[in-house]
Amino acid sequence: MQRLHARYPFLEAARETVATETVDLATVVEQDEAVVDRARQRVITAIEDGTVGDPHRDARVELLSYPVARVLVSMVDERVLVRKYARAEAATAYDRFTADLEDTTELKSVESTGLELADLLAEFDLQDAVRETADGEYRIDVGTYVPLAEDLWEDGWRLVNQPLDRGAVPVDESDLLTLLREAIRTRIDDGLPFEVPDAIGETLEAEVAEIRDVLADLDLTREIDTVVPDLFPPCMKALLDQIQKGEHLPHHSRFAITAFLTSIGMTTDEIVELYRVNSSFGEEMTRYQTDHIRGDTSPTEYSPPSCATMQSYGDCVNKDDLCEQIPHPMAYYEERIDDADDDDLEDWRENDANEGSAASGD
């Protein structure tokens, strides 16, 4: 059972296992170097590779490293890290449960962990919303489908592109497992960050400092002077240009650029400053709308619209060759960042910083 929980530490039963450990978390971080090191690795690998790395050979170390990793993420307290970490844990879990379920049929158990698809559905209260059909496919209630699919970029996931039938969306097993991955990501994301007791936090200061350094090196989107507008997709460049010229943006355009900027890590204060020159600027409303899109004052963190949606609203402009291959503005930006030379990125950041200093008179 401990092996199952170590492999899938987001399970409620795994949390209960940790809660019944004979030592508390403060003692673990103070005395168990292996747990802390694996936790540190989980977070750094999430930043660098989008997974949480290979599991520790000791199931107890692997299991306890998960709550300690969540402590580290909470102490860093950067929204972009929460997002990266939640996605990495979900991606790793997806790889594991697709492998575990690969040889099962009709919800038969897997000998290695005892995991069943039915168990995963029950874990997220989906057992009544998902029904297997006679041909081995599945149907998922539309009210359950929509929140699970809302952050999936590809247009095929949009409800308008689904063959809705009597209040349910038909999906194959592959799609169902992808939706389960999103349920895992949402659970991990929703609980972060949290308040860390001083007794635990003081012991982990060195690990937190290291994670901040790694994040600073790789995360190019936490501050306005490290955002790289030269690499924005053409549609977002155009909307940003309109804002900076003080032009009025319709609601759908304003939503698109604001959701894009929050998704790449800009703070509400930075976005409010961008809008300040706009003719329709109202600080209170701009701040409220940005916090709502970010998910701070709403149950949902909204993603930017897909390319198809941008086209339908007339916001898709100045398309280039990469646009023809990309379904979503975020995918465009991530690919441009990945393809950029590190020296070029550093030059862009330095140029932006110098321009900011000149504008302020420093």
Disulfide bonds with the S-S distance in Angstrom:
none
